[in-house]
Amino acid sequence: MNRGHLLARQLGGSGTDRRNLVTLYRTANSPEMSTQEQKIADSIAAGNTVYYSSVPVWGSDSNPIPLGVTLTAYTSTGARIVNQTIWNRP
């Protein structure tokens, strides 16, 4: 299990603020989540303004581990960077 950042460290997210962390299986965190986060970081590095959302997908029970995380990122011109749910599977 990994501490998954809702806002990636390379995008300015904190690794110590619990509000920014969810429990993810290793493969969900890397390479799946980190690949999408890198696309966002690359777009910012290219000079784009990016609108970003990262929302945990919770199950119907009281399990503290999310089923996944939905990432959405668009440039200010409306170009889609990411619009995907990363499912949290072992």
ROBA-618099 format. One record per residue: x, y, z of N, C-alpha, C in turn. Coordinates in steps of 0.2 Angstrom, whole numbers, padded with zeros to 4 digits, always signed. Atoms other than C-alpha are relative to their C-alpha. Layout:
N
XYZXYZXYZ/...
end
This chain:
90
+0004-0006+0000+0000+0000+0000+0004+0006+0000/-0004-0007+0001+0006+0018-0004-0005+0006+0003/+0004-0006-0001+0001+0035+0002-0001+0004-0007/+0001-0003+0007-0007+0042-0014-0002+0007+0001/+0001-0007+0000-0007+0061-0016-0006+0002-0005/+0005-0003+0004-0023+0069-0022+0002+0005-0005/-0004-0005+0004-0013+0083-0028+0007-0002+0000/-0007+0003+0000+0004+0076-0033+0005+0005+0002/-0006-0004-0003+0020+0082-0025+0003+0005-0006/-0002-0004+0005+0026+0088-0042-0004+0006-0002/+0005-0005+0002+0010+0099-0044-0001+0005+0006/+0000-0004-0006+0013+0107-0026-0004-0003+0005/+0003+0003-0005+0004+0094-0016+0004-0002+0006/-0004+0002-0006+0009+0090+0002+0000-0007+0001/-0001+0007-0002+0015+0073+0007-0001-0001+0008/+0002+0000-0007+0011+0077+0026-0007+0002+0002/+0007-0002-0002-0006+0085+0025-0005-0006-0002/+0004+0006+0001-0018+0070+0028-0006+0002-0005/+0006-0001+0005-0032+0079+0018+0002-0001-0007/-0002+0001+0006-0021+0077+0003+0002-0008-0002/-0002+0007+0001-0018+0058+0005-0005-0005+0001/+0004+0006-0001-0027+0042+0002+0004-0006-0001/-0004+0006+0000-0022+0024+0003-0001-0003-0007/+0000+0003+0007-0018+0017-0014+0004-0007+0000/-0004+0006+0002-0012+0000-0020+0006+0003-0004/-0006-0002+0003+0006+0001-0027-0001+0002-0007/+0001-0001+0007+0001-0001-0045-0005+0006-0002/+0004-0006+0001-0013+0012-0044+0004+0006+0001/-0004-0006-0001-0001+0024-0037+0005+0001-0005/-0005-0001+0005+0013+0021-0049+0001-0007-0003/-0001-0006+0005+0013+0019-0064-0006+0003-0002/+0007-0003+0002-0006+0023-0066-0001+0007+0001/+0001-0006-0002-0008+0038-0056+0006+0005-0002/-0006-0004+0001+0010+0045-0058+0000+0002-0008/+0000-0001+0007+0008+0043-0077-0004+0006-0002/+0005-0006+0002-0007+0055-0078+0002+0006+0003/-0003-0006-0004+0001+0067-0065+0005+0003-0005/-0006-0002+0004+0016+0068-0077-0003+0004-0006/+0003-0003+0005+0005+0073-0091-0002+0007+0002/+0002-0006-0002-0002+0087-0081+0006+0005+0001/-0006-0004-0001+0015+0093-0075+0003+0002-0007/-0003-0002+0006+0021+0093-0093-0004+0006-0003/+0004-0006+0002+0006+0104-0098+0002+0006+0003/-0002-0006-0004+0010+0116-0084+0007+0003-0003/-0007-0002+0002+0029+0116-0089+0000+0003-0007/+0001-0003+0007+0023+0120-0107-0003+0007+0000/+0003-0006-0001+0015+0136-0100-0007+0001+0000/+0007+0000-0001-0003+0131-0099-0002+0001+0007/+0004+0000-0007-0015+0136-0085-0004-0006+0000/+0004+0006-0001-0023+0120-0079-0005+0000+0005/+0005+0000-0005-0039+0117-0070+0000-0008+0001/-0001+0007-0002-0037+0101-0060-0005-0002+0005/+0004+0002-0005-0048+0090-0050+0002-0008+0002/-0002+0006-0002-0044+0074-0040-0005-0002+0005/+0006+0002-0004-0059+0065-0032+0000-0007+0002/+0000+0007-0002-0058+0049-0022-0007-0003-0001/+0007+0004+0001-0072+0036-0027+0000-0005+0006/+0001+0004-0007-0078+0029-0010-0006-0005-0002/+0005+0005+0001-0088+0013-0009-0006+0001+0005/+0006-0001-0004-0104+0011+0000+0001-0002+0008/-0001+0002-0007-0097+0004+0016+0005+0005+0004/-0005-0005-0004-0085+0012+0029+0007-0002-0001/-0007+0002+0002-0069+0005+0021+0004+0007-0001/-0004-0006+0000-0056+0019+0023+0004+0000-0007/-0004+0000+0007-0048+0014+0006-0004+0001-0006/+0005-0002+0005-0056+0022-0009+0001-0006-0006/+0000+0005+0006-0061+0011-0024+0004+0003-0006/-0004-0003+0005-0052+0023-0035+0001+0008+0001/+0000-0007+0000-0048+0041-0039-0001+0003-0007/+0001-0002+0006-0055+0051-0053+0004+0007-0001/-0004-0006+0002-0043+0064-0061-0003+0003-0006/+0003-0004+0006-0049+0078-0072+0005+0006+0000/-0005-0006+0002-0037+0091-0080-0001+0002-0007/+0001-0003+0006-0041+0103-0093+0005+0007-0001/-0003-0006+0001-0031+0118-0100-0005+0006+0000/+0004-0006+0000-0038+0136-0099-0004+0000-0007/+0004-0001+0007-0043+0134-0118-0005-0006-0001/+0005+0006+0000-0053+0118-0114+0003-0006-0003/-0003+0006+0003-0040+0105-0121+0000-0005+0006/+0000+0005-0005-0042+0089-0111+0007-0003+0001/-0007+0003-0002-0026+0083-0102-0002-0007+0002/+0002+0006-0004-0034+0069-0091-0007+0000+0002/+0007+0001-0003-0052+0063-0088-0001-0007+0001/+0000+0007-0001-0050+0046-0080-0001-0002+0007/+0000+0002-0007-0054+0036-0065+0006-0006+0000/-0005+0005-0002-0039+0026-0058-0003-0004+0005/+0003+0004-0005-0046+0011-0050+0006-0003+0004/-0004+0002-0005-0038+0005-0034+0000-0007+0001/+0000+0007+0000-0034-0013-0037+0007-0002+0002/-0006+0003-0002-0020-0024-0030+0004-0002-0007/
end
